[in-house]
Amino acid sequence: MKTGRNDPCPCGSGTKYKHCCLGNGDGQGRSGFAQDIFDEITEAAAEQPFESLEELNAYTAALMNERNHWARADFCGLSSVQMSHLLYAPFTSPETVRFATDIEPGPDIEIMGIFFALVQAIGESGLKATAKGNLPLKFCKSMAHQLSEAADDQRRLRIGGISSETDLEQLHCTRLVAELAGLIRKYRGHFVMTRKCKDMLAGQDHGGIYLDLLKSYATQFSWAYRDLYPEAEIVQHSFLYTLFLLASFGDSQHPQQFYEDKFLNAFPMAIDMFEETSYSTAEDSARRCYFLRALDRFAAFFGLAELVSESQELYDYRYSVRKTVLLERFVTFTFGAPP
């Protein structure tokens, strides 16, 4: 059967075929893992030629199955099968990862604080939308003030003049994700809570709300919408690998480069998704994009990582990263930790 562009790459890398070995049919440019498989098959055929295509296919399938269960250094000890679960079945692989809902994510978590303020403003009567379908300006300015008061690093807040909802991207993002999660909707020109949302709030199911928001943010909302970088889907698709890295290494504080390195070791093809410019290499852009999307606007936004500034200089955006207690309570990886 022909491998589709969006199918998992048959080399076992855990990424989509179009981002891995597509176009490398002559063996040039294969990933190290794929090249090892190719070399071993070639060596086996030289020592004892296969008598039929069926015999070659059976040998290849057995070899691939064995290798796909080996721990890989570039995946921090995960196998290709485990990585595939993280990338393509993040919420339907209990043998790999489990999420808890018996947690109490409070308003100190950025997305939850914004969500609670939003549903409070909506209330029972709803919140009138603007002509463009956005949240009213008065509420947006109130949220900007609230976020500014709570921020421990004004440089990460990125709040300028507020003339509409889209100028406060944290609020805009939360509103869109809440809609995707089926928690709020528009009805006759007003934002209203759905029955699902009302029931969860009445039952104090804040853990369930948090999980629904995270699922929608990770699988439905486009992370590229929040910045000017290329699509680079692998940054978003590997969100659970980012949480695995934090769970494995986050007890100690590490510079952001530590996690950028591990991401690029696992997915070196990510660099090819960026173009070199007069002021930045493709790798530098890939690193900045990963930090912004995966560590800042995902892990920290959901209270799963803490970013500590390494400099007080205005334009020096270097951070150290460590995991939070919420991460330990919320996510449990059910396979062995990396060596």
Residue pairs with C-beta under 8 A, 6 or more apart in sequence:
3 9
3 10
3 17
4 17
5 16
5 17
5 18
5 22
6 16
6 17
6 18
7 16
7 17
8 14
8 15
8 16
8 17
8 84
8 87
8 88
9 15
9 16
9 17
9 19
9 20
9 21
9 22
9 34
10 17
10 21
10 64
11 20
11 21
11 30
11 31
11 33
11 34
11 37
12 33
12 34
12 37
12 64
12 67
12 68
12 80
13 20
13 21
13 31
13 33
13 34
13 80
13 83
14 75
14 80
14 83
14 84
14 86
14 87
15 87
15 234
15 267
15 269
19 233
19 234
19 269
19 273
20 31
20 34
20 269
21 30
21 31
21 34
23 29
24 30
24 34
27 35
27 38
30 38
31 268
32 74
33 67
33 72
33 74
33 80
36 67
37 63
37 64
37 67
40 63
41 56
41 59
41 60
41 63
44 59
45 56
50 56
50 59
67 80
68 79
68 80
68 81
69 79
69 80
69 81
70 79
70 80
71 77
71 78
71 79
71 339
72 78
72 79
72 80
72 83
74 265
74 266
75 82
75 83
75 266
76 244
76 245
76 248
76 262
76 266
76 338
77 336
77 337
77 338
77 339
78 86
78 244
78 335
78 338
82 96
82 335
83 241
83 266
85 93
85 95
85 96
85 97
86 93
86 96
86 97
86 238
86 240
86 241
86 244
87 237
87 238
87 240
87 241
89 96
90 97
90 218
90 219
90 239
90 240
91 99
91 215
91 219
94 334
95 334
95 335
96 333
96 334
96 335
97 240
97 244
97 331
97 332
97 333
97 334
98 331
98 332
98 334
99 211
99 330
99 331
99 332
100 207
100 329
100 330
100 331
100 332
101 205
101 207
101 208
101 210
101 211
102 207
103 206
103 207
103 210
103 326
103 329
103 330
104 206
104 207
105 112
105 206
105 207
105 210
105 303
105 326
106 112
106 113
106 206
107 113
107 116
107 117
108 150
108 303
109 210
109 302
109 303
109 326
110 147
110 170
110 300
110 301
110 302
110 303
111 170
111 174
111 177
111 213
111 217
111 301
111 302
111 303
112 206
112 209
112 210
112 213
112 303
113 146
113 150
114 143
114 147
114 170
114 171
114 174
115 174
115 178
115 183
115 209
115 213
117 143
117 146
118 135
118 171
118 174
118 175
118 178
118 184
118 191
119 183
119 184
119 193
119 197
119 201
121 127
121 139
122 184
122 191
122 192
122 193
125 190
126 187
126 190
126 191
126 192
127 135
127 136
127 139
127 190
127 191
127 192
128 136
128 189
128 190
128 191
129 135
129 136
129 186
129 189
129 190
129 191
130 136
130 137
130 164
130 165
132 164
133 186
134 140
134 164
134 165
134 166
134 172
135 165
135 171
135 175
135 191
137 162
137 163
137 164
137 165
140 162
140 164
140 165
140 167
140 168
140 171
141 162
143 168
143 171
144 159
144 162
144 168
144 171
147 157
147 159
147 168
147 170
147 171
148 154
148 157
148 159
151 157
153 307
153 309
155 309
155 314
155 317
156 296
156 307
158 169
159 168
160 167
161 167
162 168
165 171
165 172
165 175
166 172
169 226
170 301
173 221
173 225
173 226
173 297
174 213
175 184
175 191
176 221
177 213
177 216
177 217
177 220
177 221
178 184
178 213
178 216
179 185
179 186
180 216
180 220
180 221
181 212
181 213
181 215
181 216
182 194
182 196
182 197
182 212
183 193
183 194
183 196
183 197
183 200
183 209
183 212
183 213
184 191
184 192
184 193
184 194
184 197
185 191
185 192
185 194
186 192
193 201
197 209
199 205
200 206
200 208
200 209
201 209
210 302
210 330
213 302
214 302
217 298
217 302
218 236
218 239
218 240
218 298
222 231
222 236
223 235
223 236
223 293
223 297
223 298
224 230
224 231
224 232
224 236
224 293
226 293
226 297
227 289
227 292
227 293
229 274
229 285
229 288
229 289
229 292
229 293
230 273
230 274
230 275
230 289
231 273
232 270
232 273
232 274
232 286
232 289
234 267
234 269
234 270
234 273
235 263
235 270
235 289
235 290
235 293
235 294
236 293
236 294
238 263
238 266
238 267
238 294
239 294
239 298
241 263
241 266
242 259
242 263
242 294
242 295
242 298
242 299
243 299
243 304
243 327
243 331
244 333
245 259
245 262
245 263
246 259
246 299
246 304
246 305
246 321
246 323
246 327
247 323
247 327
247 328
247 331
247 333
248 337
248 338
249 258
249 259
250 305
250 321
250 322
250 323
250 327
251 322
251 323
252 322
253 308
253 320
253 321
253 322
254 320
254 321
254 322
255 310
255 318
255 319
255 320
255 321
256 291
256 295
256 307
256 318
256 319
256 320
256 321
257 287
258 321
259 290
259 291
259 294
259 295
259 321
260 287
260 290
260 291
263 270
263 290
263 294
264 270
264 271
264 283
264 286
264 287
264 290
270 286
270 290
271 282
271 283
271 286
272 282
273 286
274 282
274 283
274 285
274 286
274 289
275 282
275 285
276 282
277 285
280 288
291 319
295 305
295 307
295 319
295 321
296 307
298 304
299 305
299 321
299 327
300 306
300 307
303 324
303 326
304 323
304 324
304 326
304 327
304 330
304 331
305 321
305 322
305 323
305 324
305 327
306 321
306 322
306 323
306 324
307 319
307 320
307 321
308 319
308 320
308 321
308 322
309 318
309 319
310 316
310 318
310 319
310 320
311 318
